[in-house]
Amino acid sequence: MSNTRLDDMEEATIRSRRVFQFALLVFIAFSGTAAQYGLQSRWDVVLSLGLGAALMLPSQWLNHRGHHEAAAGMVLAVATLSLFSIMWFSDGLRDSSLLGYPVILIGAGQLLRPRHFWLLLAFMLGCVVLLGLGTLNGWRTGITPGTELDRLTDSVSILLINGFLVWFLTYDMQNALVRLRAQIARFHASEKNLTYLAQHDGLTRLPNRILGNELLTEAMRVAAEEKNLVAMLFVDLDNFKDVNDSLGHSAGDDFLVQVAQRLRESVRQTDIVCRQGGDEFLIGLTGLQHPDAVAKVSQDILQKMQAPFQLRGIEVLASCSIGIALYPQHGNSFDELMRHADLAMYHAKEAGRNTFRFFSEDIRSSVTESLHLISSLRQAVTQEEFVLHYQPVYDLHSGRLLGAEALVRWQNPKLGMVSPGLFITLAEKSGLIVDIGQWVLTEACRQMQAWRQEGATDLFVSVNLSPVQFSRGNVEAVIAQALRETGLDPRQLELEVTESTLIHDTEKFITTLGRIQHSGIRMSIDDFGTGYSNLSYLQRFPVHKLKIDQSFVRRLMQGQKDVAMVSAIIHLAKSLQLTVTAEGVENEATREALTRMGCDQAQGYLFARPMPAKDFEAYWRTRPTLTPISRQI
Ligand SMILES: Nc1nc2c(ncn2[C@@H]2O[C@@H]3COP(=O)(O)O[C@H]4[C@@H](O)[C@H](n5cnc6c(=O)[nH]c(N)nc65)O[C@@H]4COP(=O)(O)O[C@H]3[C@H]2O)c(=O)[nH]1
């Protein structure tokens, strides 16, 4: 119910009570006075007072029916008239009953609207004038007319002054009341607004985590009573950062608003949808009988998210990962449910995103393992437990050794040598890749410079850069620092970025790459063919080399499809004047096929596995060369 309605109801109750109290006072006063006049056998006065007192009863009937104004009017008019009749039958304007009129006026100021107040005053003045005239003209007896004119004018003026004063007082009071009510209304509105702001997310207008906590806790309480389930869905967008980085923050905001709307539309009105923060949302499904319904809703949400989003005239495809925890199986409190739903969401991400997972004990242990690994990885960064291995890269046409790709290894005191496949993703998720990447780059440059001083002036070293180093770290400064500290010639350094890094097709990113390439460092696109299908970016990005992903290379001898793919990549690279390197060459037949297709460079187990620095040093010192293909056939 609105505050104004509450105020109106309160005012009506007060008004009704005042009318009643006034009527009661009149009733008591009239009855008492009538009794007194009865003792004097003044039956005319007793009759008018008795009638006045009796009329208080119908006035209260009106009051009770909600006609407070009419009831008040009746009480005041009857009182005025009764006093008039006492004065008429007694001493006229000399009668002490005249003192009752100012009192009635005070009551009228409080109980009547302005129009009725002035009417009553006019009526009162009429009575006074009639009394005066009655005495002057001898219509009533008992008073010497000579002095009555003075008394009449005095009474009229006193009544008028009294009436105006009462009116001013009432008017001021009412104005003050109106102002007070307006202030209270403003206070209520801003209080309501503050509560709303404290409980809702300003962007999506969904309840925030605080209100979400309250609503879900209440839903759990009801579920406990009704013996049913509540499901908490932890929804995390898979590509929010990409949208934000590539289209800007205001498009990111639009995106979140549209996502919130779709989530709201995916569930019932009675379900709870709130924004947990950033690109994370919490959904509470209430009154469930069976977990199957949760799977269905989750599937619906995933499907709804897949319809393209319109952001600034651009169609954007999105997806989300959902973690689910159930009350009471997976937790008894909001915090516990959220922790478990979060772990399940993390697992959904690991399972390839765009999917949902229910919380289970297995999930808890696998996530705990990952978290444990992240904390060991954090230690590894401070304790410098990383080493670099180098894998030779050859020129397929001349058979000459061109350089090596630096590949990081983690020498963990307990786990032994850990391959990057196992920890790079975790390092990227935790952001530790920024520090690891900086170490790798500096170490690779330092090593190459050391070999250069030993005579390896024509070799290069290539280093992998993670997309996270671009988004979270200051890559350009790190590269410049590594070159400055080690003194390596930039022409002996190659940097590999994956296709996913290039998805950030922003002017800023292109200029950064341009500046890096301009300094003499060569840039290559790693794992080419596996990622972003839009090839137009190749023209926009200043790169020097494409590295064909080893999955195509390894299957080259097995099927026509991969031959066509590799050949298409080589042709594309040639037409853009880019060098092509094939990764993962494991046998002679593949090497031969690649050479015939016009591939420039290759690396793989056929030539050498990645090896520690000192082994690679011995390796390049022997000046190895590939056997020409023609001689082998
Ligand atoms: N089956 C097979 N595999 C071959 C063959 N030749 C080379 N390889 C392996 O293929 C991977 C090539 O590296 P990548 O594509 O950059 O793929 C790398 C790279 O994406 C990432 N990585 C490695 N070191 C770093 C690093 O320092 N920084 C970053 N950001 N990522 C790194 O980890 C991935 C895996 O690295 P590794 O385990 O060292 O695996 C290396 C290498 O050992 C072959 O003939 N057959």
The ligand as an ORCA input file, in Angstrom:
! r2SCAN-3c Opt
* xyz 0 1
  N      53.175    -35.181    -30.946
  C      54.114    -34.341    -31.317
  N      54.330    -33.201    -30.620
  C      55.310    -32.385    -31.039
  C      56.106    -32.677    -32.155
  N      56.987    -31.661    -32.281
  C      56.755    -30.774    -31.314
  N      55.748    -31.213    -30.524
  C      55.153    -30.535    -29.374
  O      54.251    -29.584    -29.888
  C      54.238    -28.436    -29.077
  C      54.574    -27.248    -29.912
  O      54.357    -26.109    -29.234
  P      53.098    -25.200    -29.386
  O      52.285    -25.529    -30.588
  O      53.597    -23.814    -29.297
  O      52.228    -25.563    -28.118
  C      52.690    -25.279    -26.873
  C      52.350    -23.890    -26.433
  O      51.064    -23.537    -26.893
  C      52.301    -24.043    -24.924
  N      53.562    -23.550    -24.420
  C      54.751    -24.164    -24.292
  N      55.652    -23.327    -23.773
  C      55.032    -22.146    -23.600
  C      55.435    -20.851    -23.122
  O      56.574    -20.613    -22.777
  N      54.490    -19.873    -23.081
  C      53.211    -20.105    -23.488
  N      52.347    -19.103    -23.443
  N      52.788    -21.271    -23.949
  C      53.704    -22.290    -24.007
  O      52.163    -25.394    -24.618
  C      51.970    -26.106    -25.825
  C      52.552    -27.499    -25.680
  O      53.896    -27.442    -25.525
  P      54.742    -28.774    -25.465
  O      54.087    -29.748    -24.566
  O      56.141    -28.392    -25.226
  O      54.575    -29.323    -26.904
  C      55.263    -28.703    -27.972
  C      56.157    -29.738    -28.606
  O      56.848    -30.537    -27.686
  C      55.861    -33.877    -32.883
  O      56.494    -34.221    -33.881
  N      54.847    -34.656    -32.430
*
